[in-house]
Amino acid sequence: MSNKQYTTAEPQLRNAIATFVNIFLPRKGYLVTPVLIAINFLVFAIAWSCGYDVMKLGPEEMDQLGKHIHSVVQQGEWWWIVAYLFLNGGYIYIIVTTTILFIQGYLFEKYVGTLTFLGIYLAAGIVGNIEAVLFSNISPLFHTGPFGGILGVFGFVTFLMLTQQIKVSAIHGGLIFFVSVLLSGYLKGLDENSVGPMIISLAFGMGFGYIQYVKLKRKKQLSHFSEI
Protein backbone atom coordinates (compact mmCIF):
# COMPACT_ATOMS: atom_id res chain seq x y z
CA MET A 1 0.00 0.00 0.00
CA SER A 2 1.41 3.42 -0.96
CA ASN A 3 1.93 6.34 1.43
CA LYS A 4 -0.94 8.13 -0.28
CA GLN A 5 -3.31 5.25 0.48
CA TYR A 6 -2.15 5.24 4.12
CA THR A 7 -2.79 8.98 4.30
CA THR A 8 -6.31 8.50 2.94
CA ALA A 9 -7.12 5.61 5.27
CA GLU A 10 -5.88 7.23 8.49
CA PRO A 11 -8.58 9.95 8.71
CA GLN A 12 -11.26 7.37 7.96
CA LEU A 13 -9.95 5.13 10.74
CA ARG A 14 -9.80 8.04 13.16
CA ASN A 15 -13.36 9.04 12.27
CA ALA A 16 -14.57 5.47 12.76
CA ILE A 17 -12.89 5.27 16.18
CA ALA A 18 -14.28 8.68 17.17
CA THR A 19 -17.79 7.62 16.12
CA PHE A 20 -17.54 4.43 18.18
CA VAL A 21 -16.23 6.29 21.24
CA ASN A 22 -19.05 8.86 20.94
CA ILE A 23 -21.59 6.08 21.50
CA PHE A 24 -20.36 5.86 25.11
CA LEU A 25 -19.92 9.60 25.79
CA PRO A 26 -22.84 11.31 27.59
CA ARG A 27 -23.75 14.75 26.30
CA LYS A 28 -26.72 17.08 26.25
CA GLY A 29 -29.69 15.31 24.69
CA TYR A 30 -27.86 11.98 24.86
CA LEU A 31 -27.16 11.62 28.55
CA VAL A 32 -28.65 8.39 29.89
CA THR A 33 -28.46 6.19 26.77
CA PRO A 34 -24.65 5.77 26.79
CA VAL A 35 -24.82 4.98 30.51
CA LEU A 36 -27.38 2.21 29.86
CA ILE A 37 -25.24 0.84 27.02
CA ALA A 38 -22.13 0.90 29.23
CA ILE A 39 -23.97 -0.96 32.03
CA ASN A 40 -24.99 -3.67 29.56
CA PHE A 41 -21.36 -4.20 28.55
CA LEU A 42 -20.20 -4.02 32.18
CA VAL A 43 -22.65 -6.74 33.26
CA PHE A 44 -21.61 -8.76 30.20
CA ALA A 45 -17.96 -8.47 31.28
CA ILE A 46 -18.82 -9.44 34.86
CA ALA A 47 -20.66 -12.55 33.59
CA TRP A 48 -17.55 -13.47 31.60
CA SER A 49 -15.27 -12.91 34.61
CA CYS A 50 -17.53 -15.18 36.70
CA GLY A 51 -16.82 -18.07 34.35
CA TYR A 52 -19.74 -17.90 31.90
CA ASP A 53 -18.65 -18.46 28.32
CA VAL A 54 -20.37 -15.36 26.93
CA MET A 55 -19.17 -16.15 23.42
CA LYS A 56 -21.11 -19.42 23.48
CA LEU A 57 -23.92 -18.58 25.88
CA GLY A 58 -26.70 -20.83 24.60
CA PRO A 59 -30.18 -21.82 25.80
CA GLU A 60 -28.89 -24.31 28.39
CA GLU A 61 -26.50 -21.84 30.02
CA MET A 62 -29.11 -19.08 29.90
CA ASP A 63 -31.67 -21.37 31.46
CA GLN A 64 -29.32 -22.30 34.31
CA LEU A 65 -28.53 -18.66 35.02
CA GLY A 66 -32.16 -17.68 34.64
CA LYS A 67 -33.39 -20.39 37.04
CA HIS A 68 -30.85 -19.25 39.60
CA ILE A 69 -32.04 -15.65 39.31
CA HIS A 70 -35.67 -16.79 39.31
CA SER A 71 -35.13 -18.63 42.60
CA VAL A 72 -33.31 -15.77 44.36
CA VAL A 73 -36.11 -13.38 43.35
CA GLN A 74 -38.63 -15.72 44.93
CA GLN A 75 -36.42 -15.80 48.04
CA GLY A 76 -36.73 -12.04 48.39
CA GLU A 77 -33.82 -10.65 46.36
CA TRP A 78 -36.08 -8.42 44.28
CA TRP A 79 -33.25 -6.24 43.02
CA TRP A 80 -32.71 -8.94 40.38
CA ILE A 81 -35.90 -7.63 38.75
CA VAL A 82 -33.84 -4.59 37.71
CA ALA A 83 -30.71 -6.64 36.98
CA TYR A 84 -32.70 -8.57 34.35
CA LEU A 85 -32.70 -5.38 32.27
CA PHE A 86 -28.96 -5.63 31.71
CA LEU A 87 -28.47 -9.37 31.14
CA ASN A 88 -27.67 -10.41 27.57
CA GLY A 89 -27.62 -13.96 26.19
CA GLY A 90 -24.41 -13.96 24.19
CA TYR A 91 -22.34 -11.53 22.15
CA ILE A 92 -24.76 -11.36 19.20
CA TYR A 93 -27.61 -10.59 21.57
CA ILE A 94 -25.74 -7.72 23.24
CA ILE A 95 -24.72 -6.27 19.87
CA VAL A 96 -28.35 -6.26 18.71
CA THR A 97 -29.77 -4.83 21.94
CA THR A 98 -27.18 -2.07 22.33
CA THR A 99 -27.51 -1.13 18.64
CA ILE A 100 -31.27 -0.72 19.02
CA LEU A 101 -30.82 1.15 22.30
CA PHE A 102 -28.28 3.49 20.70
CA ILE A 103 -30.62 4.29 17.80
CA GLN A 104 -33.54 4.89 20.17
CA GLY A 105 -31.50 7.16 22.42
CA TYR A 106 -29.89 9.03 19.53
CA LEU A 107 -33.27 9.73 17.94
CA PHE A 108 -35.57 10.28 20.90
CA GLU A 109 -33.85 11.04 24.22
CA LYS A 110 -33.36 14.73 23.51
CA TYR A 111 -36.98 15.12 22.36
CA VAL A 112 -38.83 13.24 25.10
CA GLY A 113 -36.38 14.24 27.84
CA THR A 114 -33.69 12.27 29.65
CA LEU A 115 -35.76 11.51 32.75
CA THR A 116 -38.79 10.47 30.69
CA PHE A 117 -36.66 8.21 28.49
CA LEU A 118 -35.00 6.59 31.51
CA GLY A 119 -38.29 6.27 33.39
CA ILE A 120 -40.05 4.51 30.51
CA TYR A 121 -37.08 2.20 29.87
CA LEU A 122 -36.80 1.10 33.49
CA ALA A 123 -40.51 0.97 34.30
CA ALA A 124 -41.51 -0.97 31.16
CA GLY A 125 -38.65 -3.41 31.64
CA ILE A 126 -39.42 -3.94 35.33
CA VAL A 127 -43.13 -4.50 34.67
CA GLY A 128 -42.30 -7.08 31.98
CA ASN A 129 -39.77 -8.77 34.26
CA ILE A 130 -42.27 -9.00 37.11
CA GLU A 131 -44.71 -10.71 34.76
CA ALA A 132 -41.96 -13.11 33.69
CA VAL A 133 -41.01 -14.02 37.25
CA LEU A 134 -44.60 -14.47 38.43
CA PHE A 135 -46.05 -16.36 35.48
CA SER A 136 -43.27 -17.90 33.36
CA ASN A 137 -42.31 -21.57 33.39
CA ILE A 138 -38.87 -21.04 31.86
CA SER A 139 -35.98 -18.67 32.34
CA PRO A 140 -37.02 -14.99 32.26
CA LEU A 141 -33.83 -14.39 30.27
CA PHE A 142 -35.73 -15.79 27.30
CA HIS A 143 -38.48 -13.25 27.86
CA THR A 144 -37.07 -9.84 28.39
CA GLY A 145 -33.55 -8.79 29.31
CA PRO A 146 -32.89 -5.35 27.79
CA PHE A 147 -35.75 -5.88 25.32
CA GLY A 148 -38.35 -5.13 27.99
CA GLY A 149 -37.12 -1.55 28.30
CA ILE A 150 -36.47 -1.26 24.57
CA LEU A 151 -40.04 -2.30 23.75
CA GLY A 152 -41.37 0.17 26.32
CA VAL A 153 -39.57 3.06 24.63
CA PHE A 154 -40.63 1.74 21.22
CA GLY A 155 -44.29 1.62 22.32
CA PHE A 156 -44.12 5.14 23.76
CA VAL A 157 -42.57 6.62 20.62
CA THR A 158 -44.89 4.65 18.32
CA PHE A 159 -47.98 6.07 20.03
CA LEU A 160 -46.66 9.62 19.76
CA MET A 161 -45.88 9.09 16.06
CA LEU A 162 -49.37 7.68 15.43
CA THR A 163 -50.89 10.75 17.09
CA GLN A 164 -48.50 12.95 15.08
CA GLN A 165 -46.74 14.32 18.15
CA ILE A 166 -43.43 13.33 16.57
CA LYS A 167 -42.82 14.04 12.90
CA VAL A 168 -40.14 11.80 11.48
CA SER A 169 -37.79 12.74 8.65
CA ALA A 170 -37.05 10.24 5.89
CA ILE A 171 -33.60 9.21 7.14
CA HIS A 172 -34.76 8.79 10.72
CA GLY A 173 -37.79 6.91 9.48
CA GLY A 174 -35.35 4.50 7.86
CA LEU A 175 -33.55 4.01 11.17
CA ILE A 176 -36.86 3.33 12.93
CA PHE A 177 -37.71 0.79 10.23
CA PHE A 178 -34.32 -0.84 10.81
CA VAL A 179 -35.09 -1.11 14.53
CA SER A 180 -38.49 -2.61 13.70
CA VAL A 181 -36.85 -5.26 11.53
CA LEU A 182 -34.38 -6.16 14.30
CA LEU A 183 -37.18 -6.39 16.83
CA SER A 184 -39.37 -8.52 14.57
CA GLY A 185 -36.45 -10.86 13.90
CA TYR A 186 -35.91 -11.29 17.62
CA LEU A 187 -39.60 -11.74 18.41
CA LYS A 188 -39.97 -14.50 15.80
CA GLY A 189 -37.64 -16.66 17.86
CA LEU A 190 -39.81 -16.48 20.97
CA ASP A 191 -42.22 -19.16 22.11
CA GLU A 192 -45.71 -18.62 23.51
CA ASN A 193 -44.37 -18.30 27.08
CA SER A 194 -42.25 -15.34 26.03
CA VAL A 195 -45.00 -13.27 24.45
CA GLY A 196 -46.69 -12.12 27.67
CA PRO A 197 -43.82 -10.07 29.18
CA MET A 198 -43.04 -8.53 25.79
CA ILE A 199 -46.65 -7.45 25.26
CA ILE A 200 -46.78 -6.08 28.80
CA SER A 201 -43.67 -3.94 28.23
CA LEU A 202 -44.87 -2.71 24.83
CA ALA A 203 -48.36 -1.93 26.15
CA PHE A 204 -46.88 -0.10 29.13
CA GLY A 205 -44.87 2.14 26.81
CA MET A 206 -47.89 2.86 24.60
CA GLY A 207 -50.01 3.54 27.69
CA PHE A 208 -47.44 6.04 28.90
CA GLY A 209 -47.49 7.60 25.43
CA TYR A 210 -51.26 8.02 25.75
CA ILE A 211 -50.84 9.71 29.14
CA GLN A 212 -48.27 12.08 27.63
CA TYR A 213 -50.62 12.82 24.72
CA VAL A 214 -53.52 13.64 27.07
CA LYS A 215 -51.24 15.84 29.16
CA LEU A 216 -50.13 17.82 26.12
CA LYS A 217 -53.68 18.06 24.82
CA ARG A 218 -54.93 19.54 28.07
CA LYS A 219 -52.13 22.09 27.99
CA LYS A 220 -52.85 22.72 24.30
CA GLN A 221 -49.24 21.90 23.43
CA LEU A 222 -49.84 19.30 20.76
CA SER A 223 -46.82 20.48 18.79
CA HIS A 224 -44.54 19.97 21.80
CA PHE A 225 -42.27 17.51 20.00
CA SER A 226 -40.16 18.75 17.11
CA GLU A 227 -39.50 17.03 13.83
CA ILE A 228 -36.67 14.53 14.08
Helices and strands as residue ranges (DSSP letters): H 3-22, H 33-49, G 54-56, H 59-74, H 80-83, G 84-86, H 91-104, I 105-109, H 110-112, H 114-135, G 140-142, H 147-162, H 170-188, H 192-218
